[in-house]
Amino acid sequence: MRRLAAVAVLALAFAAPAHAAPPPVHAGAYLVEDARTGEVLASSHAHQHLAIASLTKMMTVLLALERHKLSDVVTVDPRAAVVGESTINVRAGERLTIRDLVKGALIQSANDAAAALALSMAPDFASFAQLMNAKAAALGLHDTHFVRPDGLDVPDHYSSAADMTKLARVLMHMRFVRETVDEETATIAGGRTLHTWDDLLSLFRPTIGVKTGHTSQAGWCQVAAARGRGVTVYATILGGPSRSVRNEDLESLLVWGLAQFRVVPLIQQGRVYATADLPYGKRPLELVAAKPVDAVARLGHRFTERVVAATAVSLPVQEGDAVGRVEVWERGKLRGSSDLVASRTVNKPGVVSRLGWYAGRTLHHLGGLF
């Protein structure tokens, strides 16, 4: 059985709208990103250092979930109980679980919940900021510097749209976080009912989180994630002029981002990808894909199809026998593969048939001599 490698470049037939420009955004910076790969789909001033308001709490929560169990109980430090603005009204000496404090910090963006989490891990805010900045460095958040656990306006507390998107993606690897940021309301200890600040959860149904923020210095900020068929897209805005404009811009970016992808058939089951010669004058054997492979593809991207298959097959061969392979690659990454199998059964001829075939071949060659 001899094998041959063949390579072909495939262009997606629906590529025409691939380069449609992203919608206009009324903010200091924004970024749209493919959650699977981290590929930036569109951005403006994505690495500019800007105030980030309560997006800060994503780092506070990440550290808390890395260092605590959800069932761990925290005794609220008096310094946390006096932190103002958005709160869940924790009381000094009150005992609350990490689960409830994280929900308070993520859903209602409670500053006192974030402070209670921070002071459960460090003796003061300055010491906790050191933990935050060490984690930021470990994650490669090079545009980021933290001073407080809650994001209230203070000098030298900043990040970027690129870094906040990356932090959100890391945080969303945690199932509890994914479940929490998708909640519009929740009830925690003390009869507290939490209400989300994330308007997109009700305005744009594909939204699955992640975190909002607002201060007078930061403006209206948010990292949003939306899930389409086979793909999740992140959109981050920093410095929006108003809550409603931020929401409109984010929804437009998410719609645009999701529209950059399609689920496409990379490999079609039963399609003929190669043929192999058969002995004894049999017609060539068609080699077909054993299984279908669909994948999410970005519009305008090209794929490379690589077929490695037998050029000749000995007999007998059974329908479904693997005699090759087809692979589809995108930018150096394998996106799908399937065995190539015999499309039909071909038995080896009997002795009489084989002798007749050899005799015919001999006469043919002899005839060529005259």
HELIX and SHEET records of a PDB file:
HELIX    1   1 ALA A   16  HIS A   19  5                                   4    
HELIX    2   2 ALA A   53  THR A   56  5                                   4    
HELIX    3   3 LYS A   57  ARG A   67  1                                  11    
HELIX    4   4 PRO A   78  ALA A   81  1                                   4    
HELIX    5   5 ILE A   98  LEU A  106  1                                   9    
HELIX    6   6 ASN A  111  LEU A  119  1                                   9    
HELIX    7   7 PHE A  125  ALA A  138  1                                  14    
HELIX    8   8 ALA A  161  LEU A  171  1                                  11    
HELIX    9   9 ARG A  175  VAL A  181  1                                   7    
HELIX   10  10 ALA A  189  GLY A  191  5                                   3    
HELIX   11  11 LEU A  200  LEU A  203  1                                   4    
HELIX   12  12 ARG A  243  LEU A  258  1                                  16    
HELIX   13  13 VAL A  351  GLY A  367  1                                  17    
SHEET    1   A 6 ARG A   2  ALA A  11  0                                        
SHEET    2   A 6 ARG A 302  ALA A 312 -1                                        
SHEET    3   A 6 ALA A 322  GLU A 330 -1                                        
SHEET    4   A 6 LYS A 333  ALA A 342 -1                                        
SHEET    5   A 6 LEU A 285  ALA A 289 -1                                        
SHEET    6   A 6 VAL A 272  ALA A 276 -1                                        
SHEET    1   B 5 VAL A  40  SER A  44  0                                        
SHEET    2   B 5 ALA A  29  ASP A  34 -1                                        
SHEET    3   B 5 VAL A 231  GLY A 240 -1                                        
SHEET    4   B 5 GLY A 219  GLY A 228 -1                                        
SHEET    5   B 5 THR A 207  THR A 215 -1                                        
SHEET    1   C 2 VAL A  73  THR A  75  0                                        
SHEET    2   C 2 ARG A  95  THR A  97 -1                                        
SHEET    1   D 2 THR A 185  ILE A 188  0                                        
SHEET    2   D 2 ARG A 192  HIS A 195 -1                                        
SHEET    1   E 2 PHE A 261  ILE A 267  0                                        
SHEET    2   E 2 VAL A 293  ARG A 298 -1                                        
END                                                                             
